[in-house]
């Protein structure tokens, strides 16, 4: 049994007073969310360097990392595809661990530290060289097979219109939950919306059961919903990485929300353009910033683009990636585009510069950036307090009496209201401007109390409502 929470009269009074004030201050906003079981801190944990080797047994290094996450208030650990044997090198397959004992120990380590742990699966990608693969699973675009062929991959994009693929996938997901004490799944969908151009072929034994168009992915959404029902039956968390929902060139909204958390950002260079694309997606969105293509000077800009929309980045961490490569008769590494990071580049760099800051992710810069983790916990320490259970979030306030005078078009204000009233302010113009508020607020970073705030381009300020009088030298009322 969990520890009983003690509810405090004073805190409940503050919460109700703040919500009353919010009702008076805020007349209209883009979205109003109430946080119930929201997990603000997600770790994208690199466990090993498959297919070069099996994932290692968790040791003191992993134990110390998981203890750190617990101390910092993180809640969820996601392990990427290295956990399994997708290329069937070690006698397993895409749904079995390449180190079963280590996988079980990793799960236990997470649970000992109060963390949820979810492994990678894909509802679409499957290796065409697998002994289980069937040609009838293939999907096409203008008659050409859709496949991810780079790095070690020869991954078909298996069709959600195939009953055979669905049964194979769903049965393997059931077995995962039955055998291991995982807390959910991360689904890298492996779907191309352009498949709507090609109706299913008779020889593929596929069924066109839904509308398919450039803006509606009927069979894909239906398959995701089936997976979601399995995850929820096991009381799990379903995290989705669907590039189609966040790419500014092809993004289309979903008809049904069938995930708990959506990861966005891979391969997107212009994060402000992505902000405009994903800001209205259903909650809850997390960024996987692609530091291979996003400038390192945008480290702090990332938080200005996310927090005002009840969004946040994941933390890349875990074991160092050294760039080992699998060289053998069965698999050869093929250089490609942005779908995967190039381990040969990582390996060559650290052979020359072994003391450089490590790389933790396929989407990390080479070398890694020590500011990434520093910036993450700087903002996360504030964000986790702002997103406690029962917090009301008024996203992108449209009509309010918080601002005195002019509110410029590139200004976004969001309120996080519980027993503390937080106001998040971000400037999305490419020029500096000055915001004047009707009441004094305290800056959580500097402690300054003021009604007047200068905001640089893509700067964020996280303010706490100040109910006292202005007596400090740092106060301008």
N, C-alpha and C positions, 0 to 999 in steps of 0.2 A: 504494500500500500504506500502511496505517496504521502509526503508530509502535508498535513492540513494547513491551509493558508489562513492566517488571522486577518480578518477584515477590520479596517480602522475607520471609525466615525469621521475623524478629521480629514482623512484622505478621500473618503466618499463625498464629503461636503465640498472639498476643493474640486473634485471631478465634476460634480453637478453644477457648481458655480461657473466653472470653465465652459461647460457645454451650454449653459444658459447664455454666457457672453458670446460664445461662438454663434449661437442662433441669432443674436442681435447684430453681431458684426458681419456675418456672412449670409447674404441673401441668395446667392447662386454660385455654383461651382461646376467644373466639368464632370466631376465624379465624387461620390461620397462613399467611403468604405469603412466598415467596422472590422477591426482585426480580431480574429478569434484564436486561431492556432498558427499564426504566421511565424515562419522561421526566417529571421533576417540574415543570419550568418551561414553562408554556404562555402565549403572548401572543395575545390577541384583537386583531388589528391593524386599525385603521380606515385604509383606503387613500384613500377618496374619498367624494363625496356624490352618487352616482348616485341617482335619474335626472336630477338637475339638470345633470350634466355627465359626460363620460368620466372615468375615474380618471386622475390626472396621471402623468406620467413620474416614476419614482423619481429623487430628487436627493440632495443632501448631507444633507438632513434625515432621509430614510429611511436613508441609509448610516450616519449617526451613531447612529440608533436601533438598527439591527441590530448595530453594533459594541458598543453598550451591552449588548444581550442576550447576546452572546458573552462579554463580560467578566464578566457576572453569572452565567453558567452556565445560561442558559435553553436550551431545546432545540427548541421547536416554535412556529411562527408560523401562526396561522389567519387567513385573509382571508374576510370575510363576503360577502354576496351582491352588494355593490357591484362586484365584479370582473367580473361578467358583464353581459349585455344582456337581462335577463329580460323587460323590457317592450318589447323590439325597437324601440328608439328610434334606435339607431345602426347598424342594418342587421344586427345579430347576433341571438342568442337566449340562452336561459338557460344554455347549455353552451358559449358562446363569449365571450372577453374583449371588453369594450368598448374596450380599448386593448391590442391584442395585443403590440405591441413593449414596452409598459410591463409587461405581465404576465410576459413572458419575462425582462425585466430584474429584476423583483421576485424571481422564482424564482432567478435567478443570484446576486442579492445575498444571499439567504438561504444558499445553498450556499457562497458565499465565506466566510461567517461560521460555518460548521458547523451551520447550523440546518435543520431539516425545515420544509417549507412545504406547507400543505394548503388548498385552496379550498372554499368552500361549494357544496354541491348540495342538492337535496331529493328524497327518494324519493316525495314526495306532492304538494307544492305546484307547480302549474303554471298560468300565466295563461290564463284562459278567452278572452281576446281574441287570443291567439297564432294565427298562421296555421297552426301545426301541431296545434292542440288538436282533440281528437275528443270528441264528446259521450259516446261509449261508455266513456270513462275515468271518468266521474262516479261518486261514491259518495253515498249517501243516508242520512238518519236520519228515520224515520217519514215517508218519501216526499218529504222536503225535501232539496234539493241541499246538500251540505256545502261551504262556500266561505268563505275569509277575505276579507272585503270591508271594508277600511279603509285609510287612508293612500292609497298609490298602487295598492294590491293589489286584484285581482279573481281571487284564486287558488283554483282548485278543489282539493279534497283528492282526488287521483286514486286510484282503487281498486286495491289490490294484488291484487284478484281478476280484474283485467283483463289478459289476455295481451297485448293491443295496447299498453297502457301499459307493461307490463314490458319488452317488446321495444324500444320507443322509448327508455325510460330507460336500459336496460342497454347498448344500442348507443352511446348518447351518452357514457356513462361510459367505455366502451372507447376511444372516439375521444379523450377527454381524456387518458388515460394514454398513448396512442400518439403524440399530438402534442406534449405538454408534459411537462417533467421534474418533475412534481409528486410529492410524497412521500406522497400519500394523499388522503383526502377527509374533509370534515366534512358529515355528513348531518343536516339539519333535517327530521325525518321527514314532517311534514304528514299526520298520521294521527289519526283520532278513533275510539277503541275502541267508541263507540256504534253504529258501522256494523253491528255484529253483529245489531242489531235488524231490519235490512232484508236479506233474502237478495238475491243478485244477480238482476237482472231479465233475462228472456230477451232483450229488445231491446238490452241492454247488452253482450251476448256475454261475460259474466263467468262464472267458474267457482267454485263453492263446493267447494273441494278439501279444506278443513280445518275442524276444530271452530272455531267463533267464539262467544265468550261474554264476559261482563263480566270474566272473569279469564284468558282465553286468546285471544290475537290470532293465530290460525294463519296466515292468508295474509300478514299484515304481517311476522311473524317470518321466514317463508319468503323473502319478497322481500329482507329485510335480509341474510339468509344468502347469497343470490345475489350481492348487491353485495359482501359481505365476501370471497367467493371471488375476485372480480375484483381487489379491492384487494390481496389476499395474493398473487395471481399476479404482480402487479407489485411485490411486496416492499414494500407500502405500509402506512400507518397509517390505521385507520378510526376516526373519532371520531363519536359519535352524540349528537344532542340529541333525546331522546324525553321530552317533557313527561309522557307517560302513566306513566313509570316513577318520577317524583319528586313528582307531585301527591298530597298526602295523601288527597284525596277519591276518587281513581280508580286509585291505583297498584296494579299487579299485577306479580308477578315474571315474568321471562321464563323460558321452558323451556330455550332454548339461548342461551348467551352468544355474540353475534356482533358484537363490537366490541372495540377496544383501549382506548378511553377513552369514558366517558359524561359528558356535560355536563348539569348539573341546576341549577335555580334560578329560571328566568324566571317572573316574576309571583308568586312565593311570598313572602308578607309575613313569616310566622313561620318563621324559619330553624331554630329548635329543633324545631318540628314536622316540618320537612323532614328534619332530622338523624335523627329517629326513623324516618322513612319510607325513607331511602336508606342507612342505616348498614349494612344487610345485603345491599345490591346487590353483584353480582360486581365485582371490580376491573376498571378503575380509575376512580374517580369524581372529577370536577372540578366545583367550584361556579362558576356564572356569577351572582354576587350581583346582585340587582335593586335598585340604589341609588335607583331611583325610588320604591320602596315600603318599603324597609328603612331604619330610622333610621340616620343617620350615626354615632351613638354606638355602633352595633354593629360598627364597623370591626374592633376587636380580638377581639370575640366570635366573629367569623367563623372565626378560626384555632383557637379552642377547640372549635368545632363540627366541624372537618374533620380536623386532624392526628391526633387519637386513632384515627381510622378509616382511616388511610392515604388520606386525601383532602386536596385543596388547591384554592384558587381559581385561576382564570385571571387574568391581568393585562390590564386594558383599557389600550390605548396606541395610538400611531400618529399619524395626522394629526388635527388638531382638527376637530370637527364644528361648523360655524357656523350650520347650520339653513337652508341654501339649499333652496328649493322649486321644483319643476317646475310652471310654469303654462303651459298651452297647450290647444289644442283636443283633443289626443288623450288627455291624462291630467289629471285634477283630483284634488287632495288632499282626502281625506275624513277628518275627525277620527273617532277610534275609541277602543278600549279599550287594554289593556296589550300587545297583540300587537306594536305598534311604538311607538317614541318619536315625539313630535310635533315635527317640525322647525320649525314656526312658533313654538312656545314657546321653543326654543333660540335661534332667530334674534332674536326680540323681546328676549330677555334680554341677549344680547351686543351688540345695538344700543345698549342703555342702559348696559351694564356691560362694555365691551370688554376691560377689564383683569382680569376675573375669571378664576379658574383654568379651563382648557378642559375641555370634554366630549370623551371619547374613544370613547364607546360608546352604542348605542341603549338600554342598560340603566344608563347613568350618571345621577347626580344633576345637576340644573341649578341653580347652576353646578357644575362638577366639584369634587372634594374633594382638595386637595393631600396629605392624610393617607393617601389610598388607596395611592399608589405607595410612600410612605415605609413604611407598615405592611407592604406586600407584601414588599419586599426585606429588611426587618428579620427577618421569619419565614422567607423563602425562603433566606436565607443559612444558616440552621440546617437547614432541611428538605432542601436538596440534599445536605448532608453526611450526613444521616441515611438517605438513600435511595440510597446508592451501590450498584452492582451486587453481587449475592450477599448483600445484607442480608436477614436473617430478621426478619419483622415479626410479632409476637404481638399481635393486635388484641383489645382489650377483655379483659384477663386476668381470669378467673373464679375461679381457685384458685391461690394463690401463697403464698410465704413472704417476700415483699418488704415487706409492710406489717406493722408491729407493732401488734397490738391490733385495734381496730374499723375496718372498711371500710364506709362508709355507702353506701346504694343509689345515690345520684346521682354516685358517684365512678367514673370510668373511667380505667384504666391500660393503656397500650400500650407494649411494648418494641420498639425498633429495634436489632437486634444485628448487629454486624460486628466490625471490629477495635476499635470503640468501642461501649460498651453505653449506649444512651440509654433513658430512661424518660420517657414523656409522661403527664402527670397532668392531668385536667380535672374540674372540679366543675360538675355540671348541676343542682344545687339552687339555689333562690332565696335561700339564706342562706349565710353564711360557715361554714366548718368547718376543722378542723385535722387534718392527716395526719401520722402518725408512721411512719417507715420503720425497718427493722431495721438498715440501714447508712447511712453518710453519702453524699450525692449532691451534685453541684455544679450550681447553676443556670446555664445557658448565658447568660442575659441579664445577671445581676448578678454572677456569679462566686462568690456565697455558697455555702458548704459546710455542710450541715446534715442532720439526720435528721428535723427537725420543720418542716412547711410549712403556713402558713395560706393557704387558698384562698378567694377571694371568689366570689360567684355567677358562673358561666360564665367563670372564669379558667383559663388553661392555664399549666402550668409544664413546661419542657423541661429535663430533668436528665441529667447525665452521671455515670456511676458513678465514685465517688472511691475509690481504693484506698490512699490515704495515711493518715497519722494526722491528728487534728484539733488544729491548733496556732494557727490564725488566730483573730483576734477575731470574725470573721464566722461562726465555726463553733460550732454547738450540737450536741454529741454526747451 
